[in-house]
């Protein structure tokens, strides 16, 4: 059987719990959540690639004609930087074993003749994707980069 004094003692637990233990538990939970997010973001940022130059998306009407030996094909330019290009929608004949590619990029009625060194290739749903380092360019390539930079937004790295 409980006594009236026990009821008073139990009623003191309500303000103590409400003003001390509940805020302490909420603050501890928020601290653990914040530390976890910071740790996750720091780990994610350290695994990202570090680039010297930003990448810019090119418009969908930027085509590349690739010549490998006596064969040629076309693809779309995905993104561009000062030192590299990414191409997509390429046929299977393009592979990582091909060291140098002769490429003509056609954009707004202007052709840019270039030589690429293949860095990576991957197979996607629409064909092969390729990443290449620019080996040599035509003289007006810097104008093309400035125009693309003005039109495109840098992609997050």
N, C-alpha and C positions, 0 to 999 in steps of 0.2 A: 504494500500500500504506500502511496506517495504522500508526502507531507506538503503543506503549503510552502514551506521553506525550500523544498526541492524544486517546486515550480518557479520560484523566483530565481534560483540558480540557473535553471534551464533557460529562462527568458533572457538572462545576461549573455548567453551564447549567441543569440541572434545579432545584437550590435557588434559583438567581438568578431563574429564570422563575417558580417557585412562590411565592416570598416577596416579589418586587418587581414584576415585570411583570403578573402575573395580578391581584393586588389593585389595582394602579394602573388597569388596564383596567376592572375591575369598578366601582371608585369613579367613574371618568370616565363610564361608562355610566349609573350611578345618578344622577349629577349632571345629565347631559343629560336623562334621563327626568323628574326632579323639576322642572327648569326648564321643560321642555315642558308638563308638567301645570299648573304655576302660570300660565304664559302663556295656556294654553287656558282655564283657569277664570276668569282675570281678563277675558279677552275675552268669555267667555260671560256673566259677571256684568254687564259694562258694557252688553251689548245687551238685558238684561232690562228690563221695564217697572218704573218706580218709582211706587208707589202711596202715597197718604196713609193710606188705611184698608185693613185686611186684608179679604180675601174669605172668605166662609163658604159651604160647600155647604148647600143646603137639602134637605130630605127629598123623596122621590119623590112624595109626595102633596100637594105645594104647586103648585096650579094657578093660572094667570093667565088671566082673561077680558079680551081686548083688544078695544076698540071703536075703529074707524076710520070716521068718518062714520056711515053707516047700516048698515055691516057689522060683524060681530063674529066672533071666533074664540077658540080656547083654545090654551094652550101650557103647558109646564112651566118652573118656575123652576130654573135651574141653580145659580147662585150669587148671593150678595147681599153688598153692602157698605153702608157708611153713606150713600154718595152714588150708588150705582148698582146695577143688576140685569142679569143675563143670562138670557134666555129661549130655550128650544129647542122643537123640534117645532112650528114655526109654519108656516102655509100660505104659498103664494107671494104672496098679496095684500099681505103685509107687506114693505116695501122701505125702503131708506135715504132715499128721497125724502120719506117721511112724517115731518114734523117733530115732531109731538106725538101721543102715544098716551094714551088714557084706559084705565087698567088697573085691574081689581079682582083682587087676589091673595087666594085662598081658602086658608086654612091652619087646620086643627083647628077647623073650624066658625066661624071668624071671617073677615069680609071686610075688606080694607084697600083703600080707594079711593085711587088715585094718578094723577098725571100724569107721563109720561115724555117726555124729549127723546131721540130716537133718535141714537145715536152711530155705530154700525156694524151691518151685517148681513152674513151669509155663508151660502152654501148648503151644507148637509151632507146626509148620506145619509137622515136621517129628516125632513128639511124644512129650514126656514130657522132660523138662530140670529140672535139680536139682542142687542146691548148697548145699554143706555140709561142716561142720567143721570136721577136722580130730580128732578123739577121741584117737585112738591108732594105731600104725603102726608097721610094721616089722622092724627088725634091719637095713636092708640095704636100707631103704627108703631115707636116706640122700644121698646115692650114686645116686639114681634115680633122686632126685631133682637137684643135680649138673649136671648130664647128660642132663636133660631137660633144665636147665638154659643155658648151653653151646649151645645147638641146637636151642632153641627158643629165640625170642626177647620179651622183656617185652611189654605188651599191655599198651596203654595209659589209664590212670585212669581218 
